[in-house]
Amino acid sequence: MSAINKGIRKVEVAIKWDPSPAGEPPTDLDIVAATYTTDDPYGDPAYVVHFDSRSPDGTIYLNRDSHDGKGFGWDEVMTLELERLSERYARVVVGVVIQQRPARRTFVGVRSAGLRIREGYTVLAEDDFGGVLGATAATVAEFVREGDSVWDYHPGIHGFDDDPATFTRTMGRARRP
């Protein structure tokens, strides 16, 4: 990266989906973000931000939360102010998890699912979860601090077959070939 590159500074992650058909239980997707320290960038998360929380310093927060996909446009939106995140953190991994109540669900059963990641007006990624249809959760982005303060975006969607609690503990571990 050149010295003039400012890197990724403030990112918006958004998901959308259509409501379940009449008579079926609602489908509930959640965006989650896990932070990892410079001391242990692939270990346990320092903290996890999800529908009922925000980062201790207010740099990662959920702007919109849907329990059923009945919103207009993007049903869930999370903002990550990476440029304000303490130098103590080396990585932030963002994922999407499907709540498993009252029945087990995978992305194949989520109607019209969509993902958008953008910085300002620049779209960094768009996806429909088509590559992880059998998964119950997926990581959708990784942001890594390069050098002292510049954040780099690593795209890629990786599926998991975990319940929400297990997913948030394991989503940032190093990938094994």
N, C-alpha and C positions, 0 to 999 in steps of 0.2 A: 504494500500500500504506500502511496506517495505521501510526503509530508503535508501536502495540501488537502488530502482527503479527510473529510470530517467524519466519515463512517456513518453508521446508523445512529440516529439521535432519539427520535420519538416515533413509536410504531403503534399502529392500530390493528388488532386482530379481530375479525368479525366472522360470525357464522350465522347461517340461516337454514331453515328447514320448514317443510309444510306440516301442518297439524296432522295427527293421526285421523284415519277415517272415523266417521260417526260410529259409536258403539265400542271402539277400541280404546285402551288406556292411552293417556297422553305420552308423547315422546319428549324426553327432556335431555338436551345436550348441554354440557357446561364447558366453558373455556377455563383452563387452569394454567398457571405459570409457576415454575419452581426456580428458585435462585440457588446458585452453588458458589461457594467461597473459593478464593485463590488457593487456600490451604488444601481443599479437597474438592476440586472441580467436577469429579465424577462419582462422588460419594453420596451421602444423604443430603437432601436439600436443606439449606439454611432455613427457608420458610417457603410455604406454598400459598399462592393467592388463588381464591376461587369465589364462588357465588356468595359466600358469607363472610368474606374477609378482604383485606387490602394489605399492601406491604406496610411494614412498620413506619417507613419514612414517606409513604404516600406516592411513591414513584410508579407503582403498578396497581391498577384498580379496574374494576368492572364498571362500565358506564351503563350497560343495559343487560338485563337478565330475563330470560324467558323460561317458563316451565313447560311450555306446550307448543311452541312454534307458531303461535297465533298473531305475532306482531307483523307489522308492515315492513318490508325490506329486511334489514339485518336484525335478527332476533337477539343476538348476544354480541356485545362489543367490549373488548378489553384494551386499555391503553397502557403502554410500557414506556416510561420516560427514562430511557437508558442513559442519556447524557447526565442525568441527576443521580443515578444509582451510585452508591458508595464504591470506592476503589477496592473495597473488601470482596466484591463479587466479580467472578471471572466468567460465569455463564448464566444464561437464563434459557430454560427450555419451556416451550409453550405446547400445550396439548389440548385435545378435545376428548371428553369422556361422556359416554351415554349412561345416564342413570339406569340402574337395573331393577327398578321397582315399577310396577308389580311383577313384570316378567323380564326374562333375559332378552336383550336386544343387541343386534349388531348393525353396522352401517348399511347393510343390504336392506334392512327394514325401515330405514329413515328416508322419508319421502323428500325428494328435491333438495338434498343437503348441499350446502355450499360453504366455501371458505374464501376469505379475502384477507391478505396481509398487505398493508400499505404504510408508507412513510409519507406524510403529507398527501399530495395527490398522486404520488408515484406508487403504482401497484407492484409489489414485490412478488406476489404469488396469488394464484386463484386455483381452486381445486373443487372436486365434487366427492371426494373420498372413495372414488371408484377403484383405487388401488388397494384399499383396505376393507373391502366389503364384509369380510368375515370377522372383523375386529370389533371389540367393544369399546376401544379407546385408541387414540393415535397421537403421537407427537407430530406437530405441524411446523415447528420452527425452532431453531437454536440460534441464540445470539451469543457470540464469544467476544470477550474483550481482547483486543490485539494491542500489545504494548501497554502503555500507561493508561490510555483513556479511550481509544477508538474502538467502537463496537462493529463487528462484522456479522452479517447475516448468512446462516447456513441453511438453505432450503431443504425440504424433504419431508415426506409423510411416511411414518413408520407405524404399523398397526401393533396393537397389544390385545391380549385376551385376558384382561384383568378386571376385577371389580374396581370401583373408583378409588378406594383407600389404598389398595396395592399399587395401582397405576401411579398415584402421586408419589409413592416411595421409590418406584423403580424407573420412572420415565426418563431420568437423566443419566442413568448408568451407561458406561461405555458399551457400544455395540460390538458384538462378537461376530466374526465372519461365519 
